[in-house]
Amino acid sequence: MKKLLVLITLSGLIYACSDSGSEKKDSSTGEKESKNAAAASSYDSTKGAGKFTHVDLASSLDHKMADGGKAVYDVKCSSCHKLTGEKLVGPGWKGVTERRKPEWIMNFVTNTEEMLNKDPKAQAMLEICMVKMPNQNLTDTDARNVLEFMRQNDGVK
């Protein structure tokens, strides 16, 4: 019985270490590399990865949206982010709307995992903070409200 368990365990380890469970490989390494290069070259690091490709911002603040964003911040964001430039668990929010485009911010807060995998700026923040931001399951409306609250925090009137 012990020999059978050892044999099953070894078989499982061999299978786990093999590439038989990995994704199907392209017919040539060159094709795979060119697909990866094409995907990397089409990535827009100013807008990030996600569905937000264009966000219209008014020159003045939408106070109702900012109030909604503050409510989201109070519940889901304040335990890790300060409104100053000071790092808590995650980076401080002061000046974020001056450093990042609105599309990037909304894509990051709604598509965090993919942004951390693809975006060099998000990866640099992860190196500093050393903690991945969990998915907060924000709706598009929540994300837009948070963006407006960030704008308010950065002094937009």
MODELLER restraints for C-alpha pairs under 7 A, 6 or more apart:
rsr = mdl.restraints
at = mdl.atoms
rsr.add(forms.Gaussian(group=physical.xy_distance, feature=features.Distance(at['CA:26:A'], at['CA:32:A']), mean=5.83, stdev=0.5))
rsr.add(forms.Gaussian(group=physical.xy_distance, feature=features.Distance(at['CA:45:A'], at['CA:119:A']), mean=6.20, stdev=0.5))
rsr.add(forms.Gaussian(group=physical.xy_distance, feature=features.Distance(at['CA:46:A'], at['CA:101:A']), mean=6.46, stdev=0.5))
rsr.add(forms.Gaussian(group=physical.xy_distance, feature=features.Distance(at['CA:46:A'], at['CA:104:A']), mean=6.30, stdev=0.5))
rsr.add(forms.Gaussian(group=physical.xy_distance, feature=features.Distance(at['CA:47:A'], at['CA:53:A']), mean=6.64, stdev=0.5))
rsr.add(forms.Gaussian(group=physical.xy_distance, feature=features.Distance(at['CA:47:A'], at['CA:101:A']), mean=6.40, stdev=0.5))
rsr.add(forms.Gaussian(group=physical.xy_distance, feature=features.Distance(at['CA:47:A'], at['CA:103:A']), mean=4.99, stdev=0.5))
rsr.add(forms.Gaussian(group=physical.xy_distance, feature=features.Distance(at['CA:47:A'], at['CA:104:A']), mean=4.25, stdev=0.5))
rsr.add(forms.Gaussian(group=physical.xy_distance, feature=features.Distance(at['CA:48:A'], at['CA:104:A']), mean=4.79, stdev=0.5))
rsr.add(forms.Gaussian(group=physical.xy_distance, feature=features.Distance(at['CA:48:A'], at['CA:107:A']), mean=6.14, stdev=0.5))
rsr.add(forms.Gaussian(group=physical.xy_distance, feature=features.Distance(at['CA:48:A'], at['CA:115:A']), mean=6.53, stdev=0.5))
rsr.add(forms.Gaussian(group=physical.xy_distance, feature=features.Distance(at['CA:48:A'], at['CA:119:A']), mean=6.55, stdev=0.5))
rsr.add(forms.Gaussian(group=physical.xy_distance, feature=features.Distance(at['CA:49:A'], at['CA:107:A']), mean=6.09, stdev=0.5))
rsr.add(forms.Gaussian(group=physical.xy_distance, feature=features.Distance(at['CA:49:A'], at['CA:114:A']), mean=6.63, stdev=0.5))
rsr.add(forms.Gaussian(group=physical.xy_distance, feature=features.Distance(at['CA:49:A'], at['CA:115:A']), mean=5.66, stdev=0.5))
rsr.add(forms.Gaussian(group=physical.xy_distance, feature=features.Distance(at['CA:50:A'], at['CA:107:A']), mean=5.10, stdev=0.5))
rsr.add(forms.Gaussian(group=physical.xy_distance, feature=features.Distance(at['CA:50:A'], at['CA:111:A']), mean=6.16, stdev=0.5))
rsr.add(forms.Gaussian(group=physical.xy_distance, feature=features.Distance(at['CA:51:A'], at['CA:107:A']), mean=6.89, stdev=0.5))
rsr.add(forms.Gaussian(group=physical.xy_distance, feature=features.Distance(at['CA:52:A'], at['CA:103:A']), mean=5.39, stdev=0.5))
rsr.add(forms.Gaussian(group=physical.xy_distance, feature=features.Distance(at['CA:52:A'], at['CA:106:A']), mean=6.83, stdev=0.5))
rsr.add(forms.Gaussian(group=physical.xy_distance, feature=features.Distance(at['CA:52:A'], at['CA:107:A']), mean=6.01, stdev=0.5))
rsr.add(forms.Gaussian(group=physical.xy_distance, feature=features.Distance(at['CA:53:A'], at['CA:103:A']), mean=5.98, stdev=0.5))
rsr.add(forms.Gaussian(group=physical.xy_distance, feature=features.Distance(at['CA:54:A'], at['CA:103:A']), mean=6.17, stdev=0.5))
rsr.add(forms.Gaussian(group=physical.xy_distance, feature=features.Distance(at['CA:55:A'], at['CA:102:A']), mean=6.25, stdev=0.5))
rsr.add(forms.Gaussian(group=physical.xy_distance, feature=features.Distance(at['CA:55:A'], at['CA:103:A']), mean=5.92, stdev=0.5))
rsr.add(forms.Gaussian(group=physical.xy_distance, feature=features.Distance(at['CA:60:A'], at['CA:156:A']), mean=6.64, stdev=0.5))
rsr.add(forms.Gaussian(group=physical.xy_distance, feature=features.Distance(at['CA:60:A'], at['CA:157:A']), mean=5.60, stdev=0.5))
rsr.add(forms.Gaussian(group=physical.xy_distance, feature=features.Distance(at['CA:61:A'], at['CA:152:A']), mean=6.85, stdev=0.5))
rsr.add(forms.Gaussian(group=physical.xy_distance, feature=features.Distance(at['CA:61:A'], at['CA:156:A']), mean=6.02, stdev=0.5))
rsr.add(forms.Gaussian(group=physical.xy_distance, feature=features.Distance(at['CA:61:A'], at['CA:157:A']), mean=5.31, stdev=0.5))
rsr.add(forms.Gaussian(group=physical.xy_distance, feature=features.Distance(at['CA:62:A'], at['CA:148:A']), mean=6.97, stdev=0.5))
rsr.add(forms.Gaussian(group=physical.xy_distance, feature=features.Distance(at['CA:65:A'], at['CA:145:A']), mean=4.75, stdev=0.5))
rsr.add(forms.Gaussian(group=physical.xy_distance, feature=features.Distance(at['CA:65:A'], at['CA:148:A']), mean=6.12, stdev=0.5))
rsr.add(forms.Gaussian(group=physical.xy_distance, feature=features.Distance(at['CA:66:A'], at['CA:145:A']), mean=5.61, stdev=0.5))
rsr.add(forms.Gaussian(group=physical.xy_distance, feature=features.Distance(at['CA:66:A'], at['CA:146:A']), mean=6.81, stdev=0.5))
rsr.add(forms.Gaussian(group=physical.xy_distance, feature=features.Distance(at['CA:66:A'], at['CA:148:A']), mean=4.85, stdev=0.5))
rsr.add(forms.Gaussian(group=physical.xy_distance, feature=features.Distance(at['CA:66:A'], at['CA:149:A']), mean=4.12, stdev=0.5))
rsr.add(forms.Gaussian(group=physical.xy_distance, feature=features.Distance(at['CA:66:A'], at['CA:152:A']), mean=6.77, stdev=0.5))
rsr.add(forms.Gaussian(group=physical.xy_distance, feature=features.Distance(at['CA:67:A'], at['CA:149:A']), mean=6.89, stdev=0.5))
rsr.add(forms.Gaussian(group=physical.xy_distance, feature=features.Distance(at['CA:68:A'], at['CA:145:A']), mean=5.57, stdev=0.5))
rsr.add(forms.Gaussian(group=physical.xy_distance, feature=features.Distance(at['CA:69:A'], at['CA:142:A']), mean=6.59, stdev=0.5))
rsr.add(forms.Gaussian(group=physical.xy_distance, feature=features.Distance(at['CA:69:A'], at['CA:145:A']), mean=4.16, stdev=0.5))
rsr.add(forms.Gaussian(group=physical.xy_distance, feature=features.Distance(at['CA:69:A'], at['CA:146:A']), mean=3.88, stdev=0.5))
rsr.add(forms.Gaussian(group=physical.xy_distance, feature=features.Distance(at['CA:69:A'], at['CA:148:A']), mean=6.59, stdev=0.5))
rsr.add(forms.Gaussian(group=physical.xy_distance, feature=features.Distance(at['CA:69:A'], at['CA:149:A']), mean=5.02, stdev=0.5))
rsr.add(forms.Gaussian(group=physical.xy_distance, feature=features.Distance(at['CA:70:A'], at['CA:146:A']), mean=6.78, stdev=0.5))
rsr.add(forms.Gaussian(group=physical.xy_distance, feature=features.Distance(at['CA:70:A'], at['CA:149:A']), mean=5.88, stdev=0.5))
rsr.add(forms.Gaussian(group=physical.xy_distance, feature=features.Distance(at['CA:72:A'], at['CA:142:A']), mean=6.92, stdev=0.5))
rsr.add(forms.Gaussian(group=physical.xy_distance, feature=features.Distance(at['CA:72:A'], at['CA:146:A']), mean=6.83, stdev=0.5))
rsr.add(forms.Gaussian(group=physical.xy_distance, feature=features.Distance(at['CA:73:A'], at['CA:146:A']), mean=6.92, stdev=0.5))
rsr.add(forms.Gaussian(group=physical.xy_distance, feature=features.Distance(at['CA:76:A'], at['CA:136:A']), mean=6.95, stdev=0.5))
rsr.add(forms.Gaussian(group=physical.xy_distance, feature=features.Distance(at['CA:80:A'], at['CA:88:A']), mean=5.65, stdev=0.5))
rsr.add(forms.Gaussian(group=physical.xy_distance, feature=features.Distance(at['CA:80:A'], at['CA:89:A']), mean=4.73, stdev=0.5))
rsr.add(forms.Gaussian(group=physical.xy_distance, feature=features.Distance(at['CA:80:A'], at['CA:90:A']), mean=5.35, stdev=0.5))
rsr.add(forms.Gaussian(group=physical.xy_distance, feature=features.Distance(at['CA:81:A'], at['CA:87:A']), mean=6.91, stdev=0.5))
rsr.add(forms.Gaussian(group=physical.xy_distance, feature=features.Distance(at['CA:81:A'], at['CA:88:A']), mean=5.72, stdev=0.5))
rsr.add(forms.Gaussian(group=physical.xy_distance, feature=features.Distance(at['CA:81:A'], at['CA:89:A']), mean=6.58, stdev=0.5))
rsr.add(forms.Gaussian(group=physical.xy_distance, feature=features.Distance(at['CA:81:A'], at['CA:90:A']), mean=5.39, stdev=0.5))
rsr.add(forms.Gaussian(group=physical.xy_distance, feature=features.Distance(at['CA:81:A'], at['CA:91:A']), mean=6.00, stdev=0.5))
rsr.add(forms.Gaussian(group=physical.xy_distance, feature=features.Distance(at['CA:81:A'], at['CA:92:A']), mean=5.32, stdev=0.5))
rsr.add(forms.Gaussian(group=physical.xy_distance, feature=features.Distance(at['CA:81:A'], at['CA:93:A']), mean=6.75, stdev=0.5))
rsr.add(forms.Gaussian(group=physical.xy_distance, feature=features.Distance(at['CA:82:A'], at['CA:88:A']), mean=6.41, stdev=0.5))
rsr.add(forms.Gaussian(group=physical.xy_distance, feature=features.Distance(at['CA:82:A'], at['CA:92:A']), mean=4.82, stdev=0.5))
rsr.add(forms.Gaussian(group=physical.xy_distance, feature=features.Distance(at['CA:82:A'], at['CA:93:A']), mean=6.27, stdev=0.5))
rsr.add(forms.Gaussian(group=physical.xy_distance, feature=features.Distance(at['CA:83:A'], at['CA:92:A']), mean=5.74, stdev=0.5))
rsr.add(forms.Gaussian(group=physical.xy_distance, feature=features.Distance(at['CA:83:A'], at['CA:93:A']), mean=4.99, stdev=0.5))
rsr.add(forms.Gaussian(group=physical.xy_distance, feature=features.Distance(at['CA:83:A'], at['CA:94:A']), mean=5.67, stdev=0.5))
rsr.add(forms.Gaussian(group=physical.xy_distance, feature=features.Distance(at['CA:83:A'], at['CA:153:A']), mean=6.96, stdev=0.5))
rsr.add(forms.Gaussian(group=physical.xy_distance, feature=features.Distance(at['CA:84:A'], at['CA:92:A']), mean=5.40, stdev=0.5))
rsr.add(forms.Gaussian(group=physical.xy_distance, feature=features.Distance(at['CA:84:A'], at['CA:93:A']), mean=5.96, stdev=0.5))
rsr.add(forms.Gaussian(group=physical.xy_distance, feature=features.Distance(at['CA:84:A'], at['CA:94:A']), mean=4.82, stdev=0.5))
rsr.add(forms.Gaussian(group=physical.xy_distance, feature=features.Distance(at['CA:85:A'], at['CA:92:A']), mean=4.35, stdev=0.5))
rsr.add(forms.Gaussian(group=physical.xy_distance, feature=features.Distance(at['CA:85:A'], at['CA:93:A']), mean=5.94, stdev=0.5))
rsr.add(forms.Gaussian(group=physical.xy_distance, feature=features.Distance(at['CA:85:A'], at['CA:94:A']), mean=4.79, stdev=0.5))
rsr.add(forms.Gaussian(group=physical.xy_distance, feature=features.Distance(at['CA:86:A'], at['CA:92:A']), mean=4.87, stdev=0.5))
rsr.add(forms.Gaussian(group=physical.xy_distance, feature=features.Distance(at['CA:89:A'], at['CA:129:A']), mean=6.42, stdev=0.5))
rsr.add(forms.Gaussian(group=physical.xy_distance, feature=features.Distance(at['CA:90:A'], at['CA:129:A']), mean=5.76, stdev=0.5))
rsr.add(forms.Gaussian(group=physical.xy_distance, feature=features.Distance(at['CA:94:A'], at['CA:153:A']), mean=6.72, stdev=0.5))
rsr.add(forms.Gaussian(group=physical.xy_distance, feature=features.Distance(at['CA:94:A'], at['CA:154:A']), mean=6.03, stdev=0.5))
rsr.add(forms.Gaussian(group=physical.xy_distance, feature=features.Distance(at['CA:95:A'], at['CA:154:A']), mean=5.59, stdev=0.5))
rsr.add(forms.Gaussian(group=physical.xy_distance, feature=features.Distance(at['CA:97:A'], at['CA:150:A']), mean=6.66, stdev=0.5))
rsr.add(forms.Gaussian(group=physical.xy_distance, feature=features.Distance(at['CA:97:A'], at['CA:151:A']), mean=6.07, stdev=0.5))
rsr.add(forms.Gaussian(group=physical.xy_distance, feature=features.Distance(at['CA:97:A'], at['CA:154:A']), mean=6.95, stdev=0.5))
rsr.add(forms.Gaussian(group=physical.xy_distance, feature=features.Distance(at['CA:106:A'], at['CA:143:A']), mean=5.73, stdev=0.5))
rsr.add(forms.Gaussian(group=physical.xy_distance, feature=features.Distance(at['CA:106:A'], at['CA:144:A']), mean=6.81, stdev=0.5))
rsr.add(forms.Gaussian(group=physical.xy_distance, feature=features.Distance(at['CA:108:A'], at['CA:115:A']), mean=5.95, stdev=0.5))
rsr.add(forms.Gaussian(group=physical.xy_distance, feature=features.Distance(at['CA:109:A'], at['CA:143:A']), mean=6.62, stdev=0.5))
rsr.add(forms.Gaussian(group=physical.xy_distance, feature=features.Distance(at['CA:110:A'], at['CA:137:A']), mean=6.85, stdev=0.5))
rsr.add(forms.Gaussian(group=physical.xy_distance, feature=features.Distance(at['CA:110:A'], at['CA:138:A']), mean=5.98, stdev=0.5))
rsr.add(forms.Gaussian(group=physical.xy_distance, feature=features.Distance(at['CA:110:A'], at['CA:143:A']), mean=6.92, stdev=0.5))
rsr.add(forms.Gaussian(group=physical.xy_distance, feature=features.Distance(at['CA:112:A'], at['CA:133:A']), mean=6.97, stdev=0.5))
rsr.add(forms.Gaussian(group=physical.xy_distance, feature=features.Distance(at['CA:112:A'], at['CA:135:A']), mean=6.30, stdev=0.5))
rsr.add(forms.Gaussian(group=physical.xy_distance, feature=features.Distance(at['CA:115:A'], at['CA:122:A']), mean=6.46, stdev=0.5))
rsr.add(forms.Gaussian(group=physical.xy_distance, feature=features.Distance(at['CA:116:A'], at['CA:122:A']), mean=5.35, stdev=0.5))
rsr.add(forms.Gaussian(group=physical.xy_distance, feature=features.Distance(at['CA:116:A'], at['CA:123:A']), mean=5.50, stdev=0.5))
rsr.add(forms.Gaussian(group=physical.xy_distance, feature=features.Distance(at['CA:126:A'], at['CA:132:A']), mean=6.38, stdev=0.5))
